[in-house]
Amino acid sequence: MSGYQVLTKSIEVEEVIKGSRFITRFARVDTVDRAKGFLKDLREQEPTATHHCWAYIVGDPHSTTLIGCSDDGEPAGTAGKPMLNVLQHSGIGDIIAVCTRFYGGTKLGTGGLARAYGGGVKLALEQVNTEEKINTTDLSIEAAYDCAKDLEHLLGQYSATTNDTVYSEQVTYSITLPAEYKQELTEHLSIRFGDKVQWKSIQ
């Protein structure tokens, strides 16, 4: 089954570069709102920091368009983009990296800043543990009662998880299954059960 790697736990590392403290934190976030919430919490926890530069990838890192980054007041291109670039090469999805800087009085220059922020992400990656997250999709399936037993057996063959079952004029199953099996399963449903089984995607 296809999927992608995600964090098993949050990470925090710290470096001091020419007097400035750089604290890089990783968190697992599966929506943009959660990424923004993590950043908001950090700003409140570290109100005296000079900068909170960040980058995130939400979703599959090999196909997602849900990416973002910010220099948060540092010279353009010296923080967010180097951080995002390192994340994109890590193969990890559903992740936000925030690098908090406490200025120490010595300017690093644009090259030095890019190395510091990108380097913080690389350092944090050395401590990362990951697990695989399978891409899934949700379906609602309505079936005649005389099909229920065979249908439930079929769903098991496609590694589907039944989240809810409603019994009325028909049986309605709310299921989650690996996304790569969706087309094959729905074709199988049509061939085997015909009009006795109807399905629709759940948004």
C-alpha positions in Angstrom: 0.0 0.0 0.0 1.3 3.4 -0.9 1.8 6.1 1.8 4.3 8.5 3.2 6.5 9.0 6.2 5.3 11.1 9.2 6.8 11.9 12.6 6.2 9.6 15.5 6.9 12.5 18.0 7.8 16.2 18.1 11.5 17.2 18.0 13.4 20.2 19.4 17.1 21.0 18.9 19.1 24.1 19.8 22.3 25.7 18.4 24.2 28.9 19.3 25.7 30.5 16.2 27.8 33.7 16.8 25.8 34.5 19.9 22.4 33.9 18.4 20.2 31.0 19.8 18.4 29.0 17.1 15.7 26.6 18.4 14.3 24.3 15.7 11.1 22.5 16.5 9.2 19.9 14.4 5.6 18.9 14.9 3.2 16.5 13.1 0.3 18.5 11.6 -2.2 17.0 9.2 -4.0 20.3 8.2 -2.8 23.8 7.5 -4.9 25.1 10.4 -3.0 22.8 12.8 0.3 24.0 11.4 -0.8 27.6 12.0 -2.0 26.7 15.4 1.4 25.2 16.4 3.1 28.4 15.1 0.7 30.6 17.1 1.3 28.6 20.3 5.1 29.0 19.9 4.8 32.8 19.4 2.9 33.0 22.7 5.4 30.7 24.5 8.4 32.7 23.2 7.3 36.3 22.9 10.8 37.7 23.3 12.2 35.9 20.3 13.5 38.0 17.4 12.1 35.7 14.7 9.9 32.6 14.3 10.7 31.4 10.8 8.8 28.4 9.5 8.0 25.9 6.8 5.4 23.2 6.5 4.3 20.3 4.2 0.8 19.1 4.8 -0.1 15.8 3.0 2.0 13.5 0.8 5.4 15.1 0.4 5.7 13.6 -3.1 2.5 15.1 -4.5 1.2 17.8 -2.1 0.6 21.4 -3.0 -0.1 22.3 0.6 3.3 23.8 1.4 4.2 27.2 2.9 7.2 29.0 4.5 8.0 32.4 5.9 11.2 34.4 6.7 9.3 36.3 9.5 11.3 39.4 9.0 14.7 38.0 8.1 16.1 39.0 4.7 14.0 37.5 1.9 14.9 33.9 1.0 17.3 33.4 3.9 15.1 31.3 6.3 11.7 29.9 5.1 12.9 28.7 1.7 16.1 27.0 3.0 14.0 25.3 5.7 11.3 24.2 3.2 14.0 22.9 0.8 15.4 20.6 3.4 12.0 19.4 4.4 11.1 18.6 0.8 14.2 16.4 0.5 13.4 14.5 3.7 10.4 12.6 2.3 8.4 13.4 5.4 4.8 14.8 5.2 2.4 16.3 7.7 5.2 18.3 9.2 5.9 21.9 10.3 9.4 23.2 11.2 9.7 26.4 13.2 13.1 27.9 13.9 13.0 30.5 16.7 15.9 32.9 16.8 17.1 35.0 19.7 19.5 37.6 18.2 22.9 37.7 19.8 24.3 40.9 18.5 26.3 39.6 15.5 24.9 39.8 12.0 25.3 36.5 10.0 24.8 37.8 6.5 22.4 36.3 4.0 24.5 33.2 3.4 25.1 32.7 7.1 21.4 33.0 7.8 20.4 30.4 5.1 23.0 28.0 6.5 21.8 28.5 10.1 18.1 28.0 9.3 18.6 25.2 6.8 21.1 23.7 9.1 18.7 23.7 12.1 16.2 21.6 10.1 19.0 19.2 9.0 20.1 18.9 12.7 16.5 18.1 13.8 16.1 15.6 11.0 19.0 13.6 12.6 16.8 12.9 15.6 13.6 12.1 13.7 11.7 8.8 14.0 9.0 8.2 11.4 6.2 5.7 10.6 4.2 5.2 7.5 0.9 6.9 7.0 -1.3 5.2 4.4 -3.3 7.4 2.0 -7.0 6.6 2.6 -10.4 7.5 1.2 -13.9 7.4 2.8 -16.9 5.8 1.2 -20.6 5.4 2.0 -22.0 2.1 0.7 -25.7 1.3 0.7 -26.6 -2.4 0.3 -29.6 -4.6 0.2 -29.8 -6.9 3.3 -29.3 -10.1 1.2 -25.9 -8.7 0.1 -24.6 -7.6 3.5 -22.7 -10.7 4.5 -20.9 -11.1 1.2 -20.2 -7.3 1.1 -18.7 -7.3 4.5 -16.4 -10.2 3.5 -15.4 -8.3 0.4 -14.6 -5.1 2.3 -12.2 -7.1 4.5 -10.3 -8.3 1.4 -9.7 -4.6 0.6 -8.4 -3.7 4.1 -11.4 -1.5 4.7 -12.3 -0.2 8.1 -16.0 0.1 8.9 -16.5 3.3 10.9 -20.3 3.1 11.2 -23.2 0.8 10.1 -26.8 2.1 9.9 -29.7 -0.4 9.5 -32.9 1.0 7.8 -34.5 0.0 4.6 -31.0 -0.9 3.5 -27.7 -1.3 5.3 -25.4 1.7 5.0 -21.7 1.3 5.7 -19.3 4.2 6.3 -15.9 2.9 5.5 -12.3 4.0 5.2 -9.9 2.1 2.9 -6.5 2.6 1.3 -7.0 5.1 -1.6 -5.2 2.9 -4.1 -7.9 0.3 -3.7 -10.9 2.6 -4.3 -11.3 2.1 -8.1 -10.8 -1.7 -7.9 -13.3 -2.0 -5.0 -16.0 0.1 -6.7 -15.6 -1.8 -10.0 -15.9 -5.1 -8.0 -19.0 -3.8 -6.3 -20.7 -3.0 -9.6 -19.8 -6.4 -11.2 -20.7 -8.5 -8.3 -23.8 -6.8 -6.8 -25.1 -4.6 -9.6 -27.9 -2.2 -8.5 -28.2 -3.9 -5.1 -25.2 -1.9 -3.9 -24.6 1.9 -4.3 -21.7 3.9 -3.2 -20.5 7.5 -2.9 -17.4 9.3 -1.8 -17.6 11.1 1.6 -16.0 14.6 1.5 
